[in-house]
Amino acid sequence: MTMGRDEFGENVSDRPGQRLTERVIQNNRAATRNLVLNLPNVISALRVAMMPVLVLLALEHKINGFLWVLALTLFSDGIDGYLARRLGQVTELGTRLDSWADLSTYAAMLLGLKVLWPDLFASESNYLVVAFSAWLVPLLVCLARFRRLPCYHTVSAKLAAIMLAPAYFVAVIWGDALCFRGVLLFYLWVAFEQVVITSMLPRWQDNVPGFWCAAAIARQSGLVDMAPAELPD
């Protein structure tokens, strides 16, 4: 059977099948972005659900229970993102859930510090104010520019989260707050990098691991927006 060709030399009979394949690929990508019920999202949702449990344990002064539940919550923080990438289940909802879970966990840690270890909270209050400001400033900058909250999940933010867990436990259990102070001050760099990313990005985007990635996105967007005559040889 002879297949006809158009003026560009393409097989006319191939076009319907190609269009169908492209539609299937696009539908699969859309389904992946909008997939709600998957294991990483369930883990992130459970982390959010642990917030009232931690609050209740703190208010009832159950220190051991608070520390155990907090340890489980912090451990699961590293699992949901890994599974999402490993299983190819990175979704917009999952990214938001992870950010909400991080925020709720940090709020519970702060409340626990205030209620269960008030002396430590008082002695580290200046560093806590610095860390809170470092969290608030990039959030306000991103809201002002994109009308959306930042969900960059930078490498430095992940590193700070990894270091925060042991530093917090060492501070509350053994009373040594040196590492805890160092981690809180490191959030200044995390905040600075997020502000730089927000200023570089041409439009809002999640999962930007660092300012170098934001710079690459900005360059690529600039080349796409250029007219063909303006493109470099």
Backbone as numpy.savetxt, mean C-alpha at the origin, in Angstrom:
# Nx Ny Nz CAx CAy CAz Cx Cy Cz
-8.50 -23.68 -48.68 -9.35 -22.49 -48.68 -8.46 -21.25 -48.68
-8.73 -20.37 -49.63 -7.89 -19.19 -49.77 -8.44 -18.05 -48.94
-7.61 -17.43 -48.18 -8.03 -16.31 -47.34 -7.73 -15.02 -48.07
-8.68 -14.10 -48.07 -8.50 -12.80 -48.69 -7.65 -11.90 -47.84
-7.00 -10.96 -48.49 -6.17 -10.01 -47.78 -6.63 -8.60 -48.11
-6.51 -7.70 -47.16 -6.91 -6.33 -47.44 -5.73 -5.55 -48.00
-5.88 -4.24 -48.13 -4.84 -3.41 -48.75 -3.57 -3.36 -47.92
-3.66 -3.72 -46.66 -2.47 -3.73 -45.80 -1.81 -5.10 -45.74
-2.39 -6.08 -46.46 -1.82 -7.40 -46.47 -2.22 -8.28 -45.31
-3.23 -7.88 -44.51 -3.67 -8.66 -43.37 -4.77 -9.62 -43.79
-4.79 -10.78 -43.15 -5.82 -11.76 -43.42 -7.16 -11.27 -42.86
-8.14 -11.09 -43.75 -9.43 -10.59 -43.33 -10.12 -11.58 -42.41
-9.95 -12.89 -42.69 -10.62 -13.90 -41.89 -10.06 -13.99 -40.47
-8.84 -13.43 -40.25 -8.24 -13.48 -38.92 -8.81 -12.43 -37.99
-9.40 -11.39 -38.52 -9.80 -10.26 -37.70 -10.87 -10.59 -36.66
-11.95 -11.30 -37.00 -12.95 -11.61 -35.96 -12.38 -12.40 -34.80
-11.53 -13.40 -35.13 -10.92 -14.19 -34.07 -9.98 -13.38 -33.21
-9.25 -12.46 -33.87 -8.32 -11.62 -33.12 -9.09 -10.68 -32.20
-10.19 -10.11 -32.71 -10.99 -9.21 -31.87 -11.57 -9.96 -30.69
-12.01 -11.20 -30.92 -12.56 -12.01 -29.84 -11.50 -12.29 -28.79
-10.28 -12.62 -29.23 -9.20 -12.88 -28.29 -8.88 -11.64 -27.46
-8.85 -10.48 -28.12 -8.56 -9.25 -27.39 -9.64 -8.95 -26.37
-10.91 -9.21 -26.73 -12.00 -8.98 -25.78 -11.89 -9.91 -24.58
-11.53 -11.16 -24.81 -11.37 -12.11 -23.72 -10.26 -11.67 -22.78
-9.13 -11.20 -23.35 -8.01 -10.73 -22.54 -8.43 -9.53 -21.71
-9.12 -8.58 -22.33 -9.56 -7.39 -21.62 -10.55 -7.74 -20.51
-11.46 -8.68 -20.79 -12.43 -9.10 -19.77 -11.73 -9.77 -18.60
-10.71 -10.58 -18.89 -9.97 -11.24 -17.80 -9.22 -10.22 -16.95
-8.65 -9.21 -17.60 -7.96 -8.17 -16.84 -8.94 -7.40 -15.97
-10.11 -7.07 -16.53 -11.11 -6.36 -15.75 -11.59 -7.20 -14.58
-11.77 -8.51 -14.80 -12.21 -9.39 -13.71 -11.17 -9.47 -12.61
-9.89 -9.48 -13.01 -8.82 -9.52 -12.01 -8.82 -8.24 -11.18
-9.00 -7.08 -11.85 -9.00 -5.81 -11.12 -10.17 -5.71 -10.16
-11.30 -6.30 -10.53 -12.52 -6.14 -9.74 -12.81 -7.35 -8.86
-11.92 -8.35 -8.85 -12.15 -9.53 -8.04 -12.17 -9.17 -6.56
-13.24 -9.53 -5.90 -13.42 -9.15 -4.50 -13.04 -10.29 -3.56
-13.57 -11.47 -3.83 -13.37 -12.59 -2.92 -12.16 -13.41 -3.35
-11.01 -13.09 -2.78 -9.83 -13.91 -2.97 -9.07 -13.94 -1.65
-8.12 -14.84 -1.55 -7.43 -15.06 -0.28 -6.72 -13.81 0.24
-5.94 -13.08 -0.58 -5.29 -11.87 -0.06 -6.28 -10.84 0.48
-7.41 -10.67 -0.23 -8.41 -9.70 0.24 -9.05 -10.15 1.54
-9.27 -11.46 1.70 -9.85 -11.97 2.94 -8.89 -11.72 4.11
-7.60 -11.94 3.89 -6.61 -11.70 4.95 -6.59 -10.23 5.33
-6.60 -9.34 4.32 -6.60 -7.91 4.61 -7.86 -7.50 5.36
-9.01 -8.07 4.96 -10.27 -7.75 5.65 -10.23 -8.23 7.10
-9.62 -9.38 7.34 -9.50 -9.88 8.71 -8.61 -8.96 9.54
-7.59 -8.40 8.91 -6.72 -7.45 9.63 -7.52 -6.22 10.05
-8.39 -5.75 9.17 -9.24 -4.61 9.53 -10.18 -5.01 10.68
-10.70 -6.24 10.62 -11.63 -6.71 11.66 -10.96 -6.88 13.01
-9.63 -7.00 13.03 -8.91 -7.13 14.29 -8.83 -5.83 15.08
-9.12 -4.70 14.42 -9.04 -3.40 15.09 -9.93 -3.34 16.33
-11.24 -3.64 16.24 -12.05 -3.58 17.47 -11.62 -4.59 18.53
-11.08 -5.72 18.10 -10.60 -6.72 19.07 -9.42 -6.14 19.86
-8.49 -5.53 19.16 -7.34 -4.93 19.82 -7.77 -3.79 20.75
-8.72 -2.99 20.30 -9.22 -1.90 21.14 -9.84 -2.44 22.42
-10.65 -3.48 22.28 -11.30 -4.07 23.45 -10.28 -4.65 24.42
-9.29 -5.36 23.90 -8.25 -5.94 24.75 -7.45 -4.85 25.47
-7.19 -3.75 24.77 -6.45 -2.66 25.40 -7.28 -2.01 26.51
-8.54 -1.74 26.23 -9.39 -1.09 27.23 -9.62 -1.96 28.45
-9.57 -3.28 28.26 -9.73 -4.20 29.39 -8.39 -4.54 30.04
-7.33 -3.90 29.59 -5.97 -4.07 30.14 -5.51 -5.54 30.11
-5.84 -6.22 29.02 -5.36 -7.59 28.83 -4.11 -7.53 27.95
-2.98 -7.32 28.62 -1.74 -7.06 27.90 -1.32 -8.25 27.04
-1.32 -9.44 27.62 -0.88 -10.62 26.86 -1.76 -10.85 25.64
-3.07 -10.75 25.82 -3.98 -10.93 24.69 -3.75 -9.88 23.62
-3.55 -8.65 24.04 -3.30 -7.56 23.09 -2.03 -7.84 22.28
-0.97 -8.25 22.94 0.29 -8.49 22.24 0.20 -9.68 21.29
-0.51 -10.73 21.68 -0.64 -11.89 20.81 -1.46 -11.56 19.56
-2.58 -10.88 19.74 -3.41 -10.52 18.58 -2.67 -9.53 17.69
-1.95 -8.59 18.30 -1.18 -7.64 17.52 -0.09 -8.34 16.72
0.58 -9.31 17.34 1.62 -10.06 16.64 1.04 -10.80 15.44
-0.13 -11.40 15.61 -0.79 -12.11 14.51 -1.17 -11.14 13.39
-1.66 -9.96 13.78 -2.05 -8.97 12.77 -0.84 -8.47 11.99
0.25 -8.20 12.69 1.46 -7.72 12.02 2.06 -8.79 11.13
1.99 -10.05 11.57 2.52 -11.15 10.76 1.72 -11.29 9.47
0.41 -11.17 9.56 -0.44 -11.31 8.37 -0.25 -10.14 7.41
0.32 -9.02 7.91 0.55 -7.87 7.05 1.51 -8.21 5.91
2.46 -9.07 6.18 3.41 -9.44 5.14 2.91 -10.55 4.23
1.79 -11.18 4.61 1.31 -12.32 3.85 0.38 -11.91 2.71
-0.55 -10.98 3.00 -1.55 -10.65 1.99 -0.95 -10.08 0.71
0.03 -9.16 0.86 0.67 -8.60 -0.32 1.46 -9.63 -1.10
2.18 -10.50 -0.38 2.96 -11.55 -1.05 2.05 -12.50 -1.82
0.96 -12.92 -1.19 0.04 -13.84 -1.86 -0.62 -13.19 -3.07
-0.96 -11.91 -2.94 -1.60 -11.21 -4.05 -0.68 -11.20 -5.28
0.61 -10.93 -5.06 1.55 -10.93 -6.18 1.82 -12.34 -6.67
1.96 -13.27 -5.74 2.28 -14.65 -6.11 1.16 -15.31 -6.89
-0.08 -15.05 -6.48 -1.24 -15.67 -7.11 -1.80 -14.85 -8.27
-1.20 -13.70 -8.54 -1.72 -12.85 -9.59 -3.08 -12.27 -9.26
-3.30 -11.96 -7.99 -4.61 -11.46 -7.54 -4.49 -10.06 -6.95
-3.67 -9.24 -7.57 -3.55 -7.85 -7.14 -4.76 -7.08 -7.66
-5.58 -6.55 -6.79 -6.79 -5.85 -7.16 -6.81 -4.45 -6.54
-7.65 -3.59 -7.11 -7.78 -2.24 -6.56 -8.36 -2.30 -5.14
-9.35 -3.19 -4.96 -9.93 -3.34 -3.62 -8.90 -3.85 -2.63
-8.08 -4.80 -3.06 -7.05 -5.34 -2.18 -6.05 -4.29 -1.76
-5.68 -3.41 -2.69 -4.75 -2.33 -2.37 -5.34 -1.41 -1.31
-6.63 -1.07 -1.48 -7.29 -0.20 -0.49 -7.42 -0.91 0.86
-7.81 -2.20 0.82 -7.96 -2.95 2.07 -6.64 -3.00 2.83
-5.55 -3.19 2.11 -4.24 -3.26 2.75 -3.90 -1.93 3.43
-4.21 -0.82 2.75 -3.96 0.49 3.35 -4.84 0.71 4.58
-6.12 0.35 4.48 -7.02 0.49 5.63 -6.55 -0.38 6.81
-6.09 -1.60 6.48 -5.62 -2.50 7.53 -4.38 -1.94 8.21
-3.46 -1.36 7.44 -2.27 -0.75 8.02 -2.66 0.40 8.96
-3.58 1.24 8.48 -4.00 2.39 9.28 -4.66 1.94 10.58
-5.55 0.94 10.51 -6.24 0.46 11.70 -5.27 -0.20 12.68
-4.28 -0.91 12.15 -3.30 -1.55 13.02 -2.45 -0.52 13.76
-1.99 0.51 13.02 -1.18 1.55 13.66 -2.00 2.31 14.71
-3.29 2.54 14.43 -4.15 3.22 15.40 -4.30 2.38 16.67
-4.45 1.06 16.49 -4.57 0.16 17.64 -3.27 0.12 18.44
-2.13 0.13 17.75 -0.85 0.15 18.44 -0.70 1.42 19.26
-1.11 2.55 18.70 -1.02 3.82 19.41 -1.94 3.84 20.63
-3.17 3.34 20.45 -4.09 3.27 21.57 -3.56 2.35 22.67
-3.03 1.19 22.26 -2.47 0.26 23.24 -1.33 0.88 24.02
-0.49 1.64 23.31 0.62 2.31 23.98 0.11 3.32 25.00
-0.94 4.05 24.62 -1.49 5.07 25.51 -2.17 4.46 26.74
-2.91 3.37 26.55 -3.70 2.79 27.64 -2.88 1.84 28.50
-2.09 0.97 27.86 -1.40 -0.08 28.59 -0.02 0.34 29.09
0.64 1.24 28.38 1.97 1.69 28.79 2.02 3.22 28.77
1.28 3.87 29.64 1.17 5.34 29.61 2.50 6.06 29.83
3.38 5.50 30.67 4.68 6.15 30.90 5.52 6.15 29.64
5.52 5.03 28.94 6.26 4.93 27.68 5.66 5.88 26.64
4.35 5.94 26.61 3.67 6.84 25.67 4.08 8.29 25.94
4.14 8.66 27.21 4.50 10.04 27.56 5.95 10.35 27.20
6.85 9.40 27.44 8.27 9.65 27.16 8.56 9.71 25.67
7.75 9.03 24.86 7.98 8.99 23.41 6.99 9.87 22.64
6.29 10.74 23.34 5.22 11.52 22.70 5.76 12.41 21.57
6.94 13.00 21.77 7.50 13.87 20.72 7.79 13.08 19.44
8.34 11.90 19.58 8.62 11.07 18.41 7.32 10.60 17.75
6.31 10.32 18.55 5.02 9.91 18.00 4.38 11.04 17.21
4.54 12.27 17.69 4.02 13.42 16.95 4.73 13.57 15.61
6.05 13.35 15.60 6.82 13.42 14.35 6.32 12.36 13.37
6.13 11.13 13.86 5.68 10.05 12.99 4.27 10.31 12.48
3.40 10.84 13.33 2.03 11.14 12.91 2.03 12.24 11.83
2.87 13.25 12.03 2.98 14.30 11.02 3.51 13.76 9.71
4.48 12.82 9.81 5.04 12.20 8.61 3.99 11.39 7.88
3.02 10.84 8.59 1.92 10.12 7.94 0.90 11.08 7.36
0.63 12.18 8.05 -0.44 13.09 7.65 -0.08 13.95 6.45
1.14 14.44 6.38 1.53 15.38 5.33 1.38 14.79 3.93
1.96 13.62 3.62 1.78 13.07 2.27 0.33 12.74 1.95
-0.45 12.40 2.97 -1.86 12.13 2.75 -2.58 13.40 2.28
-2.31 14.52 2.95 -2.95 15.78 2.58 -2.47 16.26 1.20
-1.19 16.06 0.91 -0.64 16.47 -0.39 -1.31 15.68 -1.51
-1.47 14.39 -1.32 -2.09 13.55 -2.34 -3.57 13.90 -2.51
-4.25 14.17 -1.40 -5.65 14.58 -1.47 -5.79 15.90 -2.22
-4.88 16.82 -1.99 -4.95 18.12 -2.63 -4.73 18.01 -4.14
-3.86 17.09 -4.56 -3.55 17.01 -5.99 -4.49 16.08 -6.75
-4.76 14.90 -6.17 -5.51 13.89 -6.91 -6.91 13.63 -6.36
-7.24 14.25 -5.21 -8.52 14.00 -4.54 -8.68 12.53 -4.14
-7.56 11.87 -3.92 -7.58 10.47 -3.50 -6.46 10.25 -2.50
-6.63 9.20 -1.68 -5.61 8.87 -0.70 -4.45 8.13 -1.38
-3.23 8.30 -0.89 -2.10 7.59 -1.47 -2.13 6.11 -1.10
-1.85 5.27 -2.08 -1.73 3.82 -1.86 -0.47 3.34 -2.58
0.65 4.00 -2.31 1.87 3.72 -3.07 2.56 2.43 -2.65
2.48 2.07 -1.37 3.16 0.88 -0.86 4.62 0.86 -1.28
5.31 1.93 -0.94 6.72 2.05 -1.32 7.59 1.05 -0.56
8.78 0.84 -1.11 9.73 -0.06 -0.46 10.11 0.47 0.92
10.30 1.79 1.02 10.67 2.37 2.31 9.55 2.24 3.33
8.30 2.37 2.89 7.17 2.20 3.81 7.07 0.76 4.30
7.31 -0.19 3.40 7.29 -1.60 3.80 8.43 -1.89 4.76
9.61 -1.30 4.51 10.75 -1.50 5.40 10.45 -0.93 6.79
9.82 0.25 6.81 9.46 0.86 8.09 8.47 -0.01 8.85
7.51 -0.59 8.13 6.52 -1.46 8.77 7.18 -2.71 9.34
8.15 -3.25 8.60 8.86 -4.45 9.08 9.66 -4.13 10.34
10.31 -2.98 10.37 11.12 -2.61 11.53 10.26 -2.18 12.72
9.07 -1.66 12.46 8.23 -1.15 13.54 7.79 -2.25 14.49
7.45 -3.41 13.95 6.92 -4.48 14.79 7.89 -4.90 15.90
9.13 -5.30 15.57 10.05 -5.69 16.66 10.41 -4.53 17.57
10.53 -3.32 16.99 10.87 -2.15 17.82 9.77 -1.86 18.83
8.52 -2.01 18.42 7.38 -1.79 19.32 7.38 -2.81 20.45
7.58 -4.07 20.11 7.55 -5.13 21.13 8.72 -5.00 22.10
9.89 -4.64 21.58 11.04 -4.44 22.47 10.77 -3.28 23.42
10.14 -2.23 22.93 9.88 -1.05 23.76 8.87 -1.36 24.87
7.79 -2.07 24.53 6.73 -2.29 25.54 7.07 -3.44 26.50
7.85 -4.41 26.03 8.15 -5.56 26.88 9.40 -5.31 27.73
10.45 -4.79 27.11 11.71 -4.60 27.84 12.00 -3.14 28.17
11.19 -2.23 27.69 11.37 -0.82 28.04 12.50 -0.12 27.31
13.05 -0.73 26.27 14.13 -0.12 25.49 13.51 0.52 24.24
13.42 1.83 24.22 12.72 2.54 23.14 13.65 3.11 22.08
14.94 2.78 22.11 15.89 3.36 21.17 15.53 3.01 19.72
15.32 1.72 19.47 14.97 1.28 18.11 13.62 1.84 17.69
12.71 1.93 18.65 11.38 2.47 18.38 11.48 3.92 17.91
12.33 4.70 18.56 12.54 6.08 18.17 13.14 6.16 16.76
14.09 5.28 16.49 14.72 5.28 15.17 13.72 5.00 14.06
12.82 4.05 14.28 11.82 3.73 13.27 10.86 4.90 13.07
10.45 5.53 14.17 9.55 6.68 14.07 10.19 7.82 13.28
11.48 8.04 13.47 12.17 9.08 12.72 12.34 8.68 11.26
12.47 7.39 10.99 12.61 6.92 9.60 11.37 7.25 8.77
10.23 7.39 9.44 9.00 7.74 8.73 9.09 9.12 8.10
10.04 9.96 8.51 10.25 11.23 7.85 10.70 11.02 6.40
11.58 10.05 6.19 12.01 9.72 4.83 10.85 9.13 4.03
10.08 8.26 4.66 8.92 7.66 3.99 7.98 8.76 3.51
7.72 9.74 4.37 6.83 10.83 4.02 7.41 11.68 2.89
8.70 11.99 2.97 9.34 12.80 1.93 9.25 12.11 0.58
9.52 10.81 0.56 9.46 10.07 -0.71 8.06 10.07 -1.28
7.04 9.92 -0.44 5.67 9.90 -0.93 5.25 11.26 -1.49
5.71 12.33 -0.86 5.42 13.66 -1.39 6.09 13.85 -2.75
7.32 13.37 -2.91 8.02 13.45 -4.18 7.27 12.64 -5.25
6.82 11.46 -4.89 6.07 10.62 -5.83 4.80 11.33 -6.28
4.07 11.91 -5.34 2.84 12.62 -5.68 3.11 13.78 -6.62
4.21 14.49 -6.41 4.54 15.62 -7.27 4.98 15.18 -8.66
5.52 13.96 -8.78 6.00 13.46 -10.07 4.90 12.84 -10.92
3.99 12.13 -10.30 3.01 11.36 -11.07 2.09 12.29 -11.86
1.85 11.97 -13.14 0.92 12.79 -13.93 -0.54 12.56 -13.53
-0.82 11.42 -12.96 -2.16 11.10 -12.49 -2.04 10.10 -11.34
-3.14 9.94 -10.57 -3.08 9.05 -9.42 -2.83 7.62 -9.86
-2.00 6.93 -9.09 -1.70 5.53 -9.37 -1.30 4.86 -8.07
-1.71 3.60 -7.93 -1.33 2.86 -6.73 -0.11 2.00 -7.01
0.45 1.43 -5.94 1.59 0.52 -6.04 2.76 1.12 -6.82
3.29 2.21 -6.30 4.49 2.85 -6.86 5.62 2.63 -5.86
6.55 1.72 -6.13 7.52 1.29 -5.10 8.52 2.35 -4.68
8.73 3.40 -5.50 9.72 4.40 -5.14 9.68 5.57 -6.09
10.42 6.63 -5.77 10.40 7.82 -6.61 10.99 7.55 -7.98
11.90 6.58 -8.10 12.46 6.24 -9.40 11.39 5.68 -10.33
10.45 4.93 -9.76 9.34 4.39 -10.54 8.41 5.52 -10.97
8.15 6.47 -10.06 7.32 7.62 -10.41 7.96 8.44 -11.53
9.28 8.58 -11.50 9.99 9.31 -12.54 9.85 8.61 -13.89
9.95 7.27 -13.88 9.79 6.50 -15.12 8.37 6.64 -15.67
7.39 6.61 -14.80 5.99 6.78 -15.22 5.78 8.16 -15.82
6.37 9.18 -15.20 6.23 10.54 -15.70 6.89 10.69 -17.07
8.07 10.09 -17.26 8.75 10.16 -18.55 7.94 9.47 -19.63
7.43 8.28 -19.31 6.64 7.53 -20.29 5.37 8.29 -20.66
4.73 8.87 -19.68 3.52 9.65 -19.95 3.83 10.87 -20.81
4.99 11.49 -20.58 5.37 12.65 -21.38 5.62 12.27 -22.83
6.25 11.11 -23.08 6.49 10.66 -24.45 5.19 10.32 -25.16
4.26 9.71 -24.44 2.98 9.35 -25.05 2.19 10.59 -25.43
2.27 11.63 -24.60 1.51 12.86 -24.85 2.10 13.72 -25.93
3.38 13.47 -26.28 4.02 14.29 -27.32 3.46 13.97 -28.69
3.39 14.93 -29.52 2.96 14.71 -30.91 4.03 13.91 -31.64
3.66 13.14 -32.68 4.67 12.34 -33.41 5.83 13.17 -33.90
5.59 14.42 -34.32 6.67 15.24 -34.83 7.64 15.66 -33.74
7.14 15.61 -32.47 7.99 16.05 -31.37 8.80 14.94 -30.76
8.49 13.69 -31.14 9.20 12.56 -30.57 10.65 12.58 -30.98
11.55 12.19 -30.10 12.99 12.18 -30.46 13.28 11.09 -31.47
14.30 11.34 -32.30 14.69 10.35 -33.32 15.26 9.11 -32.66
